[in-house]
């Protein structure tokens, strides 16, 4: 098939900061003998100015302390007042924990038709073995099996296909109590979000790659010739009709065999089904490698196919 995407450091003080503004007292004067109250008013005025200067210097000292030593130092906290909040560090996502949770919901899809064989991926969406994958992975197949994360391989039947969205539903036979993935909401996905792709590129089951969402609503057209392998999708193409959809673009590395596998967000929710990749160069057999531009069908589109059953 062919797809055509439309293509601190911190500031430093520049000089010494005085503890408060400099002030030169006036020369001593002898107050008039009959006006003692005026002298008291002058004294009060001087005290007010000094107090204001001290407060201003305290605020300035707190600012400089925060710039140089960090806002969570005791001195800065004391200067900034009891209500100041320290700057909290961003906690990195524990991707290994997310992967451990979602890996059991990912399967390898094995297809055969005559002497031809192909491999794709899929994601379990119900504990009794309902599996979501790409239509181009199973289209035209005489036999379908799925290999679970624990290594078991079981027969599967095609429940329904939707060529217009390049999606298909499978049913694994004789299984129960499987780990089903949590479906997310692809309408909330943003460019820059962390993502995790899991599948079987080249038959390497359970391969995990990570990246970010690099674009949204990317128009992708996938097409292929009857019986020929497309350089862009991950499975074998047996459907000559073109399929166009608006995809989630990601730089997570995906290759042939990832097709039909899930694209997870950083919380372990499925936000898309990996379906195609862009690769400007392909080998003699039509095989292509990842250049860091992959496409996933938004999971909200897939929900329409799931709910139709």
GIZI-V304251 format. One line per field, one symbol per residue. phi: phi as a letter, one per 40 degrees, with the letter a starting at -180 (. if undefined). psi: psi as a letter, one per 30 degrees, with the letter a starting at -180 (. if undefined). A space follows every 50 residues. Layout:
BEGIN
phi = ???
psi = ???
END
This chain:
BEGIN
phi = .bbbccc.dccbccacbccadcabcccdbccdcbbccccccccccccccc ccccccccccccccccccbgcccdcccccchcccbccccccccccccccd ccdccbbcbbbaagccbabbbabcbacchcbbaccccbdgccabbbbccc gcbbcabccabbdcbfbabbbccgbagcccccccbccccbchccbbbbab cggccgcbbbabcbabfccbbbaacdgbcccbccbccbbcccbbacbccb bccbbdhcdgccbccccgbcbabcbaacacbbcdcgcbbcbgbbbbcdcc ccccccccc
psi = lkkjkj.ikkkkkflkjlflkkkjklkkkjkkfgifeeeeeeeeeeeeee eeeeeeeeeeeeeeeeeefkfgleeeeeeflffkklkkkkklkieeeeee efefgklkkklkjbfkllkallkkflfggkkkakefefkgkekklkjlfg fkkllkljelliefghllkljkkhllgljklkkajfffklkfkklkkkai kggikgkkllaljfllhkkkkkllkkfkkkfelfakkgjflkkkljlkkl gkkkakffkflkjlafggkkfljkfllkjfklaegfkllkggjlkkkkfe eeeeeeff.
END
